[in-house]
């Protein structure tokens, strides 16, 4: 089969979670200010936040909280 030279679209999966109505409205407003669809805006924020989490290595490190290990 000959290649068309067009890149294949990335395979995506759906991820859903609930948020407070106030946060939902804030995200909606921010998306409008950025001239993006709400789902696209939320996906970009999520991807950025998850990349930061991976760099930090843990949620506690991400937010700068020192954890104590209880024995």
PyMOL Python script that loads the backbone (N, CA, C, O; Angstrom):
from pymol import cmd

cmd.read_pdbstr("""\
ATOM      1  N   UNK A   1       0.842  -1.171   0.000  1.00  0.00           N
ATOM      2  CA  UNK A   1       0.000   0.000   0.000  1.00  0.00           C
ATOM      3  C   UNK A   1       0.889   1.236   0.000  1.00  0.00           C
ATOM      4  O   UNK A   1       1.812   1.326   0.811  1.00  0.00           O
ATOM      5  N   UNK A   2       0.637   2.174  -0.876  1.00  0.00           N
ATOM      6  CA  UNK A   2       1.451   3.372  -1.013  1.00  0.00           C
ATOM      7  C   UNK A   2       1.106   4.378   0.090  1.00  0.00           C
ATOM      8  O   UNK A   2      -0.052   4.518   0.483  1.00  0.00           O
ATOM      9  N   UNK A   3       2.124   5.064   0.571  1.00  0.00           N
ATOM     10  CA  UNK A   3       1.921   6.085   1.586  1.00  0.00           C
ATOM     11  C   UNK A   3       1.430   7.379   0.933  1.00  0.00           C
ATOM     12  O   UNK A   3       1.893   7.764  -0.141  1.00  0.00           O
ATOM     13  N   UNK A   4       0.500   8.029   1.593  1.00  0.00           N
ATOM     14  CA  UNK A   4      -0.021   9.298   1.071  1.00  0.00           C
ATOM     15  C   UNK A   4       0.823  10.483   1.527  1.00  0.00           C
ATOM     16  O   UNK A   4       0.618  11.606   1.067  1.00  0.00           O
ATOM     17  N   UNK A   5       1.765  10.239   2.425  1.00  0.00           N
ATOM     18  CA  UNK A   5       2.598  11.321   2.934  1.00  0.00           C
ATOM     19  C   UNK A   5       1.948  12.085   4.069  1.00  0.00           C
ATOM     20  O   UNK A   5       2.573  12.966   4.659  1.00  0.00           O
ATOM     21  N   UNK A   6       0.709  11.763   4.382  1.00  0.00           N
ATOM     22  CA  UNK A   6       0.000  12.443   5.468  1.00  0.00           C
ATOM     23  C   UNK A   6       0.272  11.711   6.775  1.00  0.00           C
ATOM     24  O   UNK A   6       0.234  10.481   6.816  1.00  0.00           O
ATOM     25  N   UNK A   7       0.549  12.458   7.847  1.00  0.00           N
ATOM     26  CA  UNK A   7       0.753  11.788   9.133  1.00  0.00           C
ATOM     27  C   UNK A   7      -0.555  11.189   9.634  1.00  0.00           C
ATOM     28  O   UNK A   7      -1.630  11.754   9.435  1.00  0.00           O
ATOM     29  N   UNK A   8      -0.446  10.051  10.278  1.00  0.00           N
ATOM     30  CA  UNK A   8      -1.624   9.419  10.853  1.00  0.00           C
ATOM     31  C   UNK A   8      -2.067  10.205  12.082  1.00  0.00           C
ATOM     32  O   UNK A   8      -1.230  10.687  12.845  1.00  0.00           O
ATOM     33  N   UNK A   9      -3.371  10.338  12.277  1.00  0.00           N
ATOM     34  CA  UNK A   9      -3.834  11.021  13.493  1.00  0.00           C
ATOM     35  C   UNK A   9      -3.499  10.183  14.724  1.00  0.00           C
ATOM     36  O   UNK A   9      -3.480   8.954  14.665  1.00  0.00           O
ATOM     37  N   UNK A  10      -3.237  10.860  15.831  1.00  0.00           N
ATOM     38  CA  UNK A  10      -2.959  10.160  17.071  1.00  0.00           C
ATOM     39  C   UNK A  10      -4.219   9.463  17.554  1.00  0.00           C
ATOM     40  O   UNK A  10      -5.325   9.990  17.435  1.00  0.00           O
ATOM     41  N   UNK A  11      -4.033   8.278  18.098  1.00  0.00           N
ATOM     42  CA  UNK A  11      -5.155   7.575  18.698  1.00  0.00           C
ATOM     43  C   UNK A  11      -5.419   8.218  20.061  1.00  0.00           C
ATOM     44  O   UNK A  11      -4.491   8.435  20.839  1.00  0.00           O
ATOM     45  N   UNK A  12      -6.652   8.512  20.337  1.00  0.00           N
ATOM     46  CA  UNK A  12      -6.992   9.135  21.608  1.00  0.00           C
ATOM     47  C   UNK A  12      -7.992   8.266  22.354  1.00  0.00           C
ATOM     48  O   UNK A  12      -8.725   7.480  21.754  1.00  0.00           O
ATOM     49  N   UNK A  13      -8.009   8.417  23.640  1.00  0.00           N
ATOM     50  CA  UNK A  13      -8.958   7.739  24.521  1.00  0.00           C
ATOM     51  C   UNK A  13      -9.668   8.793  25.351  1.00  0.00           C
ATOM     52  O   UNK A  13      -9.134   9.874  25.596  1.00  0.00           O
ATOM     53  N   UNK A  14     -10.866   8.466  25.775  1.00  0.00           N
ATOM     54  CA  UNK A  14     -11.632   9.405  26.581  1.00  0.00           C
ATOM     55  C   UNK A  14     -11.314   9.209  28.047  1.00  0.00           C
ATOM     56  O   UNK A  14     -11.178   8.080  28.518  1.00  0.00           O
ATOM     57  N   UNK A  15     -11.195  10.315  28.770  1.00  0.00           N
ATOM     58  CA  UNK A  15     -10.951  10.301  30.204  1.00  0.00           C
ATOM     59  C   UNK A  15     -11.955  11.265  30.811  1.00  0.00           C
ATOM     60  O   UNK A  15     -11.992  12.435  30.431  1.00  0.00           O
ATOM     61  N   UNK A  16     -12.752  10.807  31.727  1.00  0.00           N
ATOM     62  CA  UNK A  16     -13.780  11.675  32.290  1.00  0.00           C
ATOM     63  C   UNK A  16     -13.660  11.779  33.801  1.00  0.00           C
ATOM     64  O   UNK A  16     -13.272  10.822  34.472  1.00  0.00           O
ATOM     65  N   UNK A  17     -13.993  12.940  34.326  1.00  0.00           N
ATOM     66  CA  UNK A  17     -14.042  13.139  35.773  1.00  0.00           C
ATOM     67  C   UNK A  17     -14.953  14.328  36.056  1.00  0.00           C
ATOM     68  O   UNK A  17     -15.167  15.180  35.194  1.00  0.00           O
ATOM     69  N   UNK A  18     -15.478  14.371  37.256  1.00  0.00           N
ATOM     70  CA  UNK A  18     -16.401  15.431  37.640  1.00  0.00           C
ATOM     71  C   UNK A  18     -15.653  16.521  38.398  1.00  0.00           C
ATOM     72  O   UNK A  18     -14.691  16.252  39.117  1.00  0.00           O
ATOM     73  N   UNK A  19     -16.114  17.755  38.223  1.00  0.00           N
ATOM     74  CA  UNK A  19     -15.558  18.896  38.938  1.00  0.00           C
ATOM     75  C   UNK A  19     -16.714  19.722  39.493  1.00  0.00           C
ATOM     76  O   UNK A  19     -17.851  19.599  39.036  1.00  0.00           O
ATOM     77  N   UNK A  20     -16.416  20.562  40.478  1.00  0.00           N
ATOM     78  CA  UNK A  20     -17.428  21.469  41.014  1.00  0.00           C
ATOM     79  C   UNK A  20     -17.922  22.389  39.912  1.00  0.00           C
ATOM     80  O   UNK A  20     -17.196  22.692  38.965  1.00  0.00           O
ATOM     81  N   UNK A  21     -19.162  22.830  40.045  1.00  0.00           N
ATOM     82  CA  UNK A  21     -19.752  23.704  39.036  1.00  0.00           C
ATOM     83  C   UNK A  21     -18.945  24.994  38.882  1.00  0.00           C
ATOM     84  O   UNK A  21     -18.779  25.490  37.768  1.00  0.00           O
ATOM     85  N   UNK A  22     -18.446  25.535  39.985  1.00  0.00           N
ATOM     86  CA  UNK A  22     -17.672  26.777  39.916  1.00  0.00           C
ATOM     87  C   UNK A  22     -16.418  26.593  39.065  1.00  0.00           C
ATOM     88  O   UNK A  22     -16.091  27.453  38.247  1.00  0.00           O
ATOM     89  N   UNK A  23     -15.718  25.477  39.253  1.00  0.00           N
ATOM     90  CA  UNK A  23     -14.518  25.211  38.462  1.00  0.00           C
ATOM     91  C   UNK A  23     -14.883  24.997  37.000  1.00  0.00           C
ATOM     92  O   UNK A  23     -14.188  25.478  36.105  1.00  0.00           O
ATOM     93  N   UNK A  24     -15.965  24.281  36.759  1.00  0.00           N
ATOM     94  CA  UNK A  24     -16.448  24.057  35.393  1.00  0.00           C
ATOM     95  C   UNK A  24     -16.672  25.390  34.681  1.00  0.00           C
ATOM     96  O   UNK A  24     -16.262  25.567  33.534  1.00  0.00           O
ATOM     97  N   UNK A  25     -17.318  26.312  35.363  1.00  0.00           N
ATOM     98  CA  UNK A  25     -17.595  27.617  34.765  1.00  0.00           C
ATOM     99  C   UNK A  25     -16.315  28.417  34.535  1.00  0.00           C
ATOM    100  O   UNK A  25     -16.193  29.136  33.543  1.00  0.00           O
ATOM    101  N   UNK A  26     -15.362  28.287  35.458  1.00  0.00           N
ATOM    102  CA  UNK A  26     -14.070  28.959  35.275  1.00  0.00           C
ATOM    103  C   UNK A  26     -13.328  28.411  34.063  1.00  0.00           C
ATOM    104  O   UNK A  26     -12.745  29.170  33.289  1.00  0.00           O
ATOM    105  N   UNK A  27     -13.351  27.100  33.902  1.00  0.00           N
ATOM    106  CA  UNK A  27     -12.699  26.479  32.749  1.00  0.00           C
ATOM    107  C   UNK A  27     -13.387  26.926  31.461  1.00  0.00           C
ATOM    108  O   UNK A  27     -12.727  27.239  30.470  1.00  0.00           O
ATOM    109  N   UNK A  28     -14.701  26.952  31.486  1.00  0.00           N
ATOM    110  CA  UNK A  28     -15.465  27.402  30.320  1.00  0.00           C
ATOM    111  C   UNK A  28     -15.069  28.833  29.940  1.00  0.00           C
ATOM    112  O   UNK A  28     -14.842  29.127  28.766  1.00  0.00           O
ATOM    113  N   UNK A  29     -14.989  29.708  30.925  1.00  0.00           N
ATOM    114  CA  UNK A  29     -14.628  31.106  30.675  1.00  0.00           C
ATOM    115  C   UNK A  29     -13.193  31.229  30.153  1.00  0.00           C
ATOM    116  O   UNK A  29     -12.927  31.976  29.211  1.00  0.00           O
ATOM    117  N   UNK A  30     -12.277  30.489  30.773  1.00  0.00           N
ATOM    118  CA  UNK A  30     -10.876  30.535  30.338  1.00  0.00           C
ATOM    119  C   UNK A  30     -10.739  30.018  28.909  1.00  0.00           C
ATOM    120  O   UNK A  30      -9.974  30.570  28.119  1.00  0.00           O
ATOM    121  N   UNK A  31     -11.475  28.965  28.576  1.00  0.00           N
ATOM    122  CA  UNK A  31     -11.433  28.416  27.220  1.00  0.00           C
ATOM    123  C   UNK A  31     -11.916  29.452  26.213  1.00  0.00           C
ATOM    124  O   UNK A  31     -11.326  29.605  25.144  1.00  0.00           O
ATOM    125  N   UNK A  32     -12.983  30.159  26.552  1.00  0.00           N
ATOM    126  CA  UNK A  32     -13.494  31.188  25.652  1.00  0.00           C
ATOM    127  C   UNK A  32     -12.470  32.304  25.461  1.00  0.00           C
ATOM    128  O   UNK A  32     -12.280  32.798  24.349  1.00  0.00           O
ATOM    129  N   UNK A  33     -11.812  32.698  26.554  1.00  0.00           N
ATOM    130  CA  UNK A  33     -10.787  33.746  26.469  1.00  0.00           C
ATOM    131  C   UNK A  33      -9.619  33.304  25.586  1.00  0.00           C
ATOM    132  O   UNK A  33      -8.991  34.129  24.923  1.00  0.00           O
ATOM    133  N   UNK A  34      -9.334  32.011  25.581  1.00  0.00           N
ATOM    134  CA  UNK A  34      -8.243  31.451  24.772  1.00  0.00           C
ATOM    135  C   UNK A  34      -8.696  31.056  23.366  1.00  0.00           C
ATOM    136  O   UNK A  34      -7.904  30.554  22.568  1.00  0.00           O
ATOM    137  N   UNK A  35      -9.969  31.285  23.073  1.00  0.00           N
ATOM    138  CA  UNK A  35     -10.551  30.952  21.765  1.00  0.00           C
ATOM    139  C   UNK A  35     -10.376  29.468  21.451  1.00  0.00           C
ATOM    140  O   UNK A  35      -9.969  29.086  20.354  1.00  0.00           O
ATOM    141  N   UNK A  36     -10.699  28.640  22.456  1.00  0.00           N
ATOM    142  CA  UNK A  36     -10.613  27.193  22.308  1.00  0.00           C
ATOM    143  C   UNK A  36     -11.909  26.568  22.795  1.00  0.00           C
ATOM    144  O   UNK A  36     -12.666  27.180  23.548  1.00  0.00           O
ATOM    145  N   UNK A  37     -12.152  25.348  22.355  1.00  0.00           N
ATOM    146  CA  UNK A  37     -13.277  24.590  22.888  1.00  0.00           C
ATOM    147  C   UNK A  37     -12.914  24.150  24.299  1.00  0.00           C
ATOM    148  O   UNK A  37     -11.747  23.921  24.615  1.00  0.00           O
ATOM    149  N   UNK A  38     -13.935  24.035  25.139  1.00  0.00           N
ATOM    150  CA  UNK A  38     -13.706  23.673  26.547  1.00  0.00           C
ATOM    151  C   UNK A  38     -12.924  22.365  26.661  1.00  0.00           C
ATOM    152  O   UNK A  38     -11.960  22.295  27.423  1.00  0.00           O
ATOM    153  N   UNK A  39     -13.323  21.322  25.914  1.00  0.00           N
ATOM    154  CA  UNK A  39     -12.634  20.032  26.025  1.00  0.00           C
ATOM    155  C   UNK A  39     -11.185  20.117  25.569  1.00  0.00           C
ATOM    156  O   UNK A  39     -10.308  19.502  26.177  1.00  0.00           O
ATOM    157  N   UNK A  40     -10.925  20.862  24.518  1.00  0.00           N
ATOM    158  CA  UNK A  40      -9.551  21.029  24.043  1.00  0.00           C
ATOM    159  C   UNK A  40      -8.712  21.759  25.092  1.00  0.00           C
ATOM    160  O   UNK A  40      -7.577  21.373  25.371  1.00  0.00           O
ATOM    161  N   UNK A  41      -9.281  22.814  25.667  1.00  0.00           N
ATOM    162  CA  UNK A  41      -8.579  23.596  26.689  1.00  0.00           C
ATOM    163  C   UNK A  41      -8.275  22.716  27.903  1.00  0.00           C
ATOM    164  O   UNK A  41      -7.156  22.730  28.416  1.00  0.00           O
ATOM    165  N   UNK A  42      -9.275  21.948  28.364  1.00  0.00           N
ATOM    166  CA  UNK A  42      -9.082  21.084  29.523  1.00  0.00           C
ATOM    167  C   UNK A  42      -8.027  20.014  29.226  1.00  0.00           C
ATOM    168  O   UNK A  42      -7.225  19.682  30.099  1.00  0.00           O
ATOM    169  N   UNK A  43      -8.020  19.478  28.015  1.00  0.00           N
ATOM    170  CA  UNK A  43      -7.022  18.469  27.638  1.00  0.00           C
ATOM    171  C   UNK A  43      -5.616  19.049  27.687  1.00  0.00           C
ATOM    172  O   UNK A  43      -4.693  18.402  28.183  1.00  0.00           O
ATOM    173  N   UNK A  44      -5.446  20.263  27.176  1.00  0.00           N
ATOM    174  CA  UNK A  44      -4.128  20.905  27.191  1.00  0.00           C
ATOM    175  C   UNK A  44      -3.649  21.148  28.619  1.00  0.00           C
ATOM    176  O   UNK A  44      -2.487  20.902  28.940  1.00  0.00           O
ATOM    177  N   UNK A  45      -4.543  21.629  29.466  1.00  0.00           N
ATOM    178  CA  UNK A  45      -4.190  21.860  30.874  1.00  0.00           C
ATOM    179  C   UNK A  45      -3.829  20.539  31.548  1.00  0.00           C
ATOM    180  O   UNK A  45      -2.848  20.458  32.287  1.00  0.00           O
ATOM    181  N   UNK A  46      -4.629  19.505  31.287  1.00  0.00           N
ATOM    182  CA  UNK A  46      -4.368  18.198  31.879  1.00  0.00           C
ATOM    183  C   UNK A  46      -3.017  17.649  31.423  1.00  0.00           C
ATOM    184  O   UNK A  46      -2.234  17.168  32.242  1.00  0.00           O
ATOM    185  N   UNK A  47      -2.741  17.718  30.125  1.00  0.00           N
ATOM    186  CA  UNK A  47      -1.471  17.206  29.596  1.00  0.00           C
ATOM    187  C   UNK A  47      -0.285  17.954  30.195  1.00  0.00           C
ATOM    188  O   UNK A  47       0.728  17.346  30.542  1.00  0.00           O
ATOM    189  N   UNK A  48      -0.411  19.266  30.313  1.00  0.00           N
ATOM    190  CA  UNK A  48       0.677  20.057  30.899  1.00  0.00           C
ATOM    191  C   UNK A  48       0.876  19.674  32.365  1.00  0.00           C
ATOM    192  O   UNK A  48       2.003  19.448  32.805  1.00  0.00           O
ATOM    193  N   UNK A  49      -0.223  19.602  33.116  1.00  0.00           N
ATOM    194  CA  UNK A  49      -0.133  19.256  34.536  1.00  0.00           C
ATOM    195  C   UNK A  49       0.439  17.871  34.756  1.00  0.00           C
ATOM    196  O   UNK A  49       1.230  17.664  35.676  1.00  0.00           O
ATOM    197  N   UNK A  50       0.045  16.912  33.916  1.00  0.00           N
ATOM    198  CA  UNK A  50       0.565  15.561  34.066  1.00  0.00           C
ATOM    199  C   UNK A  50       2.052  15.501  33.719  1.00  0.00           C
ATOM    200  O   UNK A  50       2.807  14.763  34.352  1.00  0.00           O
ATOM    201  N   UNK A  51       2.472  16.268  32.722  1.00  0.00           N
ATOM    202  CA  UNK A  51       3.901  16.332  32.382  1.00  0.00           C
ATOM    203  C   UNK A  51       4.695  16.907  33.557  1.00  0.00           C
ATOM    204  O   UNK A  51       5.789  16.429  33.860  1.00  0.00           O
ATOM    205  N   UNK A  52       4.153  17.922  34.214  1.00  0.00           N
ATOM    206  CA  UNK A  52       4.820  18.501  35.387  1.00  0.00           C
ATOM    207  C   UNK A  52       4.881  17.488  36.528  1.00  0.00           C
ATOM    208  O   UNK A  52       5.894  17.391  37.221  1.00  0.00           O
ATOM    209  N   UNK A  53       3.802  16.736  36.724  1.00  0.00           N
ATOM    210  CA  UNK A  53       3.770  15.685  37.738  1.00  0.00           C
ATOM    211  C   UNK A  53       4.865  14.647  37.479  1.00  0.00           C
ATOM    212  O   UNK A  53       5.577  14.250  38.402  1.00  0.00           O
ATOM    213  N   UNK A  54       4.998  14.211  36.227  1.00  0.00           N
ATOM    214  CA  UNK A  54       6.017  13.215  35.895  1.00  0.00           C
ATOM    215  C   UNK A  54       7.416  13.757  36.144  1.00  0.00           C
ATOM    216  O   UNK A  54       8.289  13.033  36.623  1.00  0.00           O
ATOM    217  N   UNK A  55       7.634  15.031  35.820  1.00  0.00           N
ATOM    218  CA  UNK A  55       8.959  15.627  36.078  1.00  0.00           C
ATOM    219  C   UNK A  55       9.256  15.663  37.567  1.00  0.00           C
ATOM    220  O   UNK A  55      10.384  15.402  37.987  1.00  0.00           O
ATOM    221  N   UNK A  56       8.238  15.989  38.372  1.00  0.00           N
ATOM    222  CA  UNK A  56       8.430  16.100  39.819  1.00  0.00           C
ATOM    223  C   UNK A  56       8.608  14.733  40.469  1.00  0.00           C
ATOM    224  O   UNK A  56       9.316  14.614  41.469  1.00  0.00           O
ATOM    225  N   UNK A  57       7.975  13.700  39.917  1.00  0.00           N
ATOM    226  CA  UNK A  57       8.133  12.359  40.445  1.00  0.00           C
ATOM    227  C   UNK A  57       7.055  11.921  41.426  1.00  0.00           C
ATOM    228  O   UNK A  57       6.867  10.724  41.646  1.00  0.00           O
ATOM    229  N   UNK A  58       6.352  12.870  42.013  1.00  0.00           N
ATOM    230  CA  UNK A  58       5.250  12.544  42.917  1.00  0.00           C
ATOM    231  C   UNK A  58       4.389  13.792  43.084  1.00  0.00           C
ATOM    232  O   UNK A  58       4.816  14.906  42.781  1.00  0.00           O
ATOM    233  N   UNK A  59       3.175  13.585  43.570  1.00  0.00           N
ATOM    234  CA  UNK A  59       2.289  14.734  43.787  1.00  0.00           C
ATOM    235  C   UNK A  59       2.832  15.634  44.884  1.00  0.00           C
ATOM    236  O   UNK A  59       2.783  16.859  44.769  1.00  0.00           O
ATOM    237  N   UNK A  60       3.353  15.027  45.956  1.00  0.00           N
ATOM    238  CA  UNK A  60       3.913  15.834  47.042  1.00  0.00           C
ATOM    239  C   UNK A  60       5.062  16.704  46.558  1.00  0.00           C
ATOM    240  O   UNK A  60       5.154  17.876  46.925  1.00  0.00           O
ATOM    241  N   UNK A  61       5.941  16.137  45.734  1.00  0.00           N
ATOM    242  CA  UNK A  61       7.052  16.918  45.184  1.00  0.00           C
ATOM    243  C   UNK A  61       6.531  18.015  44.256  1.00  0.00           C
ATOM    244  O   UNK A  61       7.071  19.121  44.224  1.00  0.00           O
ATOM    245  N   UNK A  62       5.488  17.703  43.509  1.00  0.00           N
ATOM    246  CA  UNK A  62       4.909  18.686  42.595  1.00  0.00           C
ATOM    247  C   UNK A  62       4.424  19.923  43.337  1.00  0.00           C
ATOM    248  O   UNK A  62       4.656  21.049  42.899  1.00  0.00           O
ATOM    249  N   UNK A  63       3.754  19.710  44.456  1.00  0.00           N
ATOM    250  CA  UNK A  63       3.213  20.861  45.192  1.00  0.00           C
ATOM    251  C   UNK A  63       4.168  21.378  46.259  1.00  0.00           C
ATOM    252  O   UNK A  63       3.850  22.329  46.972  1.00  0.00           O
ATOM    253  N   UNK A  64       5.337  20.754  46.369  1.00  0.00           N
ATOM    254  CA  UNK A  64       6.352  21.235  47.291  1.00  0.00           C
ATOM    255  C   UNK A  64       6.116  20.848  48.734  1.00  0.00           C
ATOM    256  O   UNK A  64       6.629  21.492  49.649  1.00  0.00           O
ATOM    257  N   UNK A  65       5.334  19.788  48.940  1.00  0.00           N
ATOM    258  CA  UNK A  65       5.042  19.333  50.311  1.00  0.00           C
ATOM    259  C   UNK A  65       6.029  18.262  50.678  1.00  0.00           C
ATOM    260  O   UNK A  65       6.288  17.346  49.898  1.00  0.00           O
ATOM    261  N   UNK A  66       6.575  18.373  51.858  1.00  0.00           N
ATOM    262  CA  UNK A  66       7.479  17.337  52.354  1.00  0.00           C
ATOM    263  C   UNK A  66       6.638  16.260  53.038  1.00  0.00           C
ATOM    264  O   UNK A  66       5.794  16.554  53.885  1.00  0.00           O
ATOM    265  N   UNK A  67       6.881  15.036  52.661  1.00  0.00           N
ATOM    266  CA  UNK A  67       6.131  13.932  53.264  1.00  0.00           C
ATOM    267  C   UNK A  67       6.929  13.311  54.381  1.00  0.00           C
ATOM    268  O   UNK A  67       8.160  13.324  54.376  1.00  0.00           O
ATOM    269  N   UNK A  68       6.218  12.774  55.325  1.00  0.00           N
ATOM    270  CA  UNK A  68       6.866  12.029  56.397  1.00  0.00           C
ATOM    271  C   UNK A  68       6.364  10.607  56.321  1.00  0.00           C
ATOM    272  O   UNK A  68       5.173  10.363  56.131  1.00  0.00           O
ATOM    273  N   UNK A  69       7.275   9.679  56.470  1.00  0.00           N
ATOM    274  CA  UNK A  69       6.923   8.269  56.420  1.00  0.00           C
ATOM    275  C   UNK A  69       6.678   7.801  57.842  1.00  0.00           C
ATOM    276  O   UNK A  69       7.566   7.862  58.693  1.00  0.00           O
ATOM    277  N   UNK A  70       5.464   7.335  58.088  1.00  0.00           N
ATOM    278  CA  UNK A  70       5.115   6.823  59.417  1.00  0.00           C
ATOM    279  C   UNK A  70       5.457   5.345  59.484  1.00  0.00           C
ATOM    280  O   UNK A  70       5.144   4.589  58.565  1.00  0.00           O
ATOM    281  N   UNK A  71       6.090   4.937  60.559  1.00  0.00           N
ATOM    282  CA  UNK A  71       6.471   3.522  60.738  1.00  0.00           C
ATOM    283  C   UNK A  71       5.551   2.864  61.717  1.00  0.00           C
ATOM    284  O   UNK A  71       5.703   1.676  62.004  1.00  0.00           O
TER     285      UNK A  71
END
""", "prot")
cmd.dss("prot")
cmd.show_as("cartoon", "prot")
cmd.util.cbc("prot")
cmd.orient("prot")
